[in-house]
Amino acid sequence: MPPGATEPDSDRSVAATVGGMTALRAVASGLLSKGRISAGWYSILTGLALLLVAYLLGSVRDTDPAAPYVAVVLAVLGVWQLAGGVLELRRGAGPPES
């Protein structure tokens, strides 16, 4: 196989993963737009997804020297999203207006 070429199986698995994430994002966006989930929960789910990707990137640090740096950035963004989601949920759970 020539240098820089990828195996067809890995291309298909990447495409399947991207397609699956796109489908999940579309479902979550649809639920958010219909009012089924709140903006706080959407933010929390986004934060959890970012933390998962950061964890997975951290596991490939031996093969990609940039992966730990990208993982740190994604982890910070994930924590930021989680905190924003929790604050949004707390704001929405205030005392009822009369």
Secondary structure, DSSP 8 states (H G I E B T S, - for coil): --TT---HHHHHHHHHHHHHHHHHHHHHHHHHHTTSS-HHHHHHHHHHHHHHHHHHHHTTTTT-TTHHHHHHHHHHHHHHHHHHHHHHHHHHTS----
